[in-house]
């Protein structure tokens, strides 16, 4: 697991956010976002999980629809789509789906 915080230029709310990368099976492959690796942030001000919905080049929370999480658009290809995305928004999709991996999950 890797943890990071936001930059010193961030707002007070952003400074209280801690972000983590979870690899559910450790060093065993494929070590790929959306498959076995997920990115989530914890909001220290409100004590809530903040899925990585960031607006690509910002750490600000930007709400995205389920369709946007899967299909984008995303400047950095963060969408949860094994055909044209990097999978960074897959944890957000799982949270959006009520902490479930639905039958149409894009990385099956």
N, C-alpha and C positions, 0 to 999 in steps of 0.2 A: 504494500500500500504506500502511496506517495501522497504527501500533503503539501499544500502551498497556500499562501495568503496573497491578497491583492496588493498592489503597489502602494507606496506611501502617499501618492498623490490622490488616492481614492477617497471617496466620501467616508464619513464615520460609519455609516451603515455597511459599506463595502469592506471596511477594515475589519469588521467583526465577522466576516464570512471566511470560513475555512473550506478549502476545496480538496477533495481526495480522489485519487484514482484507485479503484478496487479491481484486483485481478482475482476472480473467484477460484481459480485453480493454481495460483502461484506461478512458478516458473514454467510449468507445463504449457505447451502451445495450445492454441495458436497465438495467444497474447494480442488479440485484436479487439478494438472497441466494437461493441455491439454483440460480440460472440462470448467472450469471457472476461472482458475488461470494460469497466464503466466509470464515468466521471460524475460525481455529485458534489454539491456544496452544502454546508450547514450554516444557517444564518444564526449567528451568535446573539443578535438583538432579539429575535423572535423565537428562537429555539426550534426552527423548522428546517426541513430539507428543501433546498433550492436546486431543482434539477438544472443541468447546464442547458439553459435556453438562450445563452448570450447571443447578442447580435454580432456574431463573428469576430469583429475587431474590438469589442467592448466587453467589459465584465458586468455590465448592467443587466438586470433581469428583464427579459423581453418575452412576453407570453406568445407562444406559438400554438397553432392548431395542430391536431393529430396529423393531418395531411402535410402540414409544413414540416413537422418533425421528421416525417418519412421522406418527403419529396423535395424539401427546400422551398424556395431558393436559399442557398447558403454560399456566400462568397468563398468560404474555406472548405466547402463540401462536408460540413458537419452532420448532414442529415443521416438518419438511421436507415440506410439503404445499401445493401451489400453490392448492388450493381453500379451505383454512382455516388456513394457517400463514404465518409470515413468512420461513421458510427458514434461520433461524440454526443449526439442527441439521443442515443438509445436509452439511457437511464431516464431521461426526461419522458420518453415515450412510455416506458414501463410505469413510471409514477403517474403519468396522465391516464393510463389505462387501469388505475386503481391498484397499483403494485402487482399487476399480473402480466405474464407474457402470453398474449392472445395468440390464437391459431394463425393469424395473418402476420405475426411478427416477422419483419423483413430479413432476419438473419437465420431462419430455420433452414 
